[in-house]
Amino acid sequence: MVFSDVFSASEIDYPSGPVPLDSPLYINRPALEELICKEILHPGCLIRIKAPKKMGKSSLLNRMIAYAKEQNYQVIYLDFQEADEEVFASLDKFLRWFCIYITKQLNLISCLDDFWDTEMGSKVSCKIYFEAYLLQQISSNPVILALNEVQRVFEHPNIAQDFLPMLRFWHEQAKQDCIWQKLRMVVVHT
């Protein structure tokens, strides 16, 4: 059977975004998918998926999320297209939005003001909030922080220059601090 036997050109709706998990239009990448699924099992991992537009990054991310859920991992999905432009006005505003967004996805009550200290700075306050509150509230099962459309952050160099190294630092922290091993990050961008 050939593809043309199954679908005629008039029946195909070409995707304009991520395709469903069972879509025949998804292009399987067994080696890449296997590598990502193995890596997501490593404590404190950081996975970067970079490709041009229309290459299936979000569809691949959705498959990785489905796999993580099969492993009973909690998943936090954050697409930076959802952020208002105003969120990118300053690092402090951006990181507060980031923390609150994640808190809401975890169905927790925000107590951000209890941990935020302007004298310590935004990055340190964000780290303390994760370390002393969010990661403490998470069960023993790991949590996946899936960040999609991160190129939106790149459009704001004043944010990117601090936010991206902060994520890298958190990844490095997992090598020496077991609380950070619960967090596995996936960063997707063009």
Summary of the structure (lengths in Angstrom):
residues: 190
radius of gyration: 18.3
end to end distance: 35.3
largest distance: 66.6
contacts: 510
relative contact order: 0.18
helix: 51%
strand: 13%
